[in-house]
């Protein structure tokens, strides 16, 4: 039971960080508009895929998790 505390704290911090990111993502002007994000707009169709933003967020999350594992 003692080994359960640390993972719960880390997962709680990750959830808080993700919640803050979702809440304040609209206030970060460059988030979602990076070079490499795919945006196609036609007459009756629009498609948006934040490829570069997803890669950046994945790298940041991987770095944070790697730091917590050390």
C-alpha positions as CSV (number, residue, x, y, z in Angstrom):
1,X,0.0,0.0,0.0
2,X,3.0,2.4,0.5
3,X,3.9,2.2,-3.1
4,X,0.5,3.6,-4.2
5,X,1.0,7.2,-2.8
6,X,3.6,8.5,-5.2
7,X,1.8,7.4,-8.4
8,X,-1.4,8.9,-7.2
9,X,0.3,12.2,-6.5
10,X,2.0,12.2,-9.9
11,X,-1.2,11.3,-11.7
12,X,-3.1,14.0,-9.8
13,X,-0.5,16.6,-10.8
14,X,-0.7,15.5,-14.4
15,X,-4.5,15.8,-14.3
16,X,-4.2,19.3,-12.9
17,X,-1.7,20.3,-15.5
18,X,-3.9,18.9,-18.3
19,X,-6.9,20.7,-16.8
20,X,-5.1,24.0,-16.7
21,X,-3.9,23.5,-20.2
22,X,-7.4,22.9,-21.5
23,X,-8.8,25.8,-19.5
24,X,-6.2,28.4,-20.6
25,X,-5.3,27.0,-24.1
26,X,-7.3,29.7,-25.8
27,X,-5.3,32.4,-24.0
28,X,-2.0,31.2,-25.4
29,X,-1.9,32.9,-28.9
30,X,0.5,30.5,-30.6
31,X,-1.0,27.3,-29.4
32,X,-2.9,25.7,-32.3
33,X,-1.3,28.0,-34.9
34,X,2.2,26.6,-35.1
35,X,3.9,26.0,-38.5
36,X,3.1,22.4,-39.3
37,X,-0.5,22.5,-38.1
38,X,-2.8,21.4,-41.0
39,X,-5.7,23.6,-41.9
40,X,-7.7,23.1,-45.1
41,X,-10.7,25.2,-45.9
42,X,-12.9,24.7,-49.0
43,X,-16.4,26.1,-49.8
44,X,-18.4,23.8,-47.6
45,X,-15.7,22.0,-45.7
46,X,-13.0,22.8,-43.3
47,X,-10.4,20.4,-41.7
48,X,-8.0,21.2,-38.9
49,X,-5.4,18.9,-37.5
50,X,-2.9,20.5,-35.0
51,X,0.1,18.2,-35.9
52,X,2.9,20.5,-34.7
53,X,1.0,21.4,-31.6
54,X,0.4,17.8,-30.8
55,X,4.0,16.9,-31.2
56,X,5.1,19.8,-29.0
57,X,2.6,18.9,-26.2
58,X,3.7,15.3,-26.4
59,X,7.3,16.2,-26.1
60,X,6.6,18.5,-23.1
61,X,4.5,15.8,-21.4
62,X,7.2,13.2,-22.0
63,X,9.8,15.5,-20.5
64,X,7.7,16.2,-17.4
65,X,7.0,12.5,-16.9
66,X,10.7,11.7,-17.4
67,X,11.7,14.3,-14.7
68,X,9.2,12.7,-12.3
69,X,10.6,9.2,-12.8
70,X,14.1,10.3,-11.9
